[in-house]
């Protein structure tokens, strides 16, 4: 019986030793590594990759410069517009009335000044009266300019060709000064923005080319480094990189994200 037990223990030890050897061989990092076995594996390891996003150079949130009621918003979400098109129009009747009154005051002050000058030519009034009339005319003109500015602010015009991203308010609503009205963007002025490791500074430079593939389209885009950020983020040790597209941006939209690949190894 003792001999059989010894034989069983010997067999179990041999099996255990064989499994350990197989495990050691399978865990060897130099065995079964497709990167080392593939002829192009070393090139792939030399590529530098980073995630990025498409952003528009021309984009803005248009806000109200005065308090009033909106009477017209010709463009809604997704619609395109031309530069100087009226995006929002306010009810301007009160401001227009104030402007009319101010312009009437300017005419009255001008007539008074002319009358004072005529009297002064006959020595009927002194120089003080003429100077006072000139000051009243200047004051009336300044007030009229204030109301002219307010009337111009009754319409919000497009600063560039673009599209409406989103309406923040709706027609017939009354808003306060500074209220956001429209979010607009020009998708023809897209740039690629990346956050790259700061240790890339040793070989990155403006004019360098790289490839950017948006996730939404899967089509590679040729991009050129335009400029680098002015400061490294201390917490993430990353640097902003901005690249320009060297082709038509038709079909691309601001906000698309993707992967950038620098084909040239440092």
Protein Blocks (a to p, Z undefined) as FASTA:
>chain_A
ZZmmmmmmmmmmmmmmmmmmmmmmmmpmkgopaklmpmklmmmmmpccdddddddfbdcd
dddfbdcddfbdfbcehiacdehiafbdcdfklmmmmmmmmmmmmmmmmmmmmmmmmmmm
nopacfklmmmmmmmmmmmmmmmmmmmmmmmmmpccdfbdcddfbdfbdehiacdehiaf
bdcddfklcccdddddfklmmmgcehiacddddfklopacddddfbdcfbdcfklopacd
ddddfbdfehiaehiacddddfbaZZ
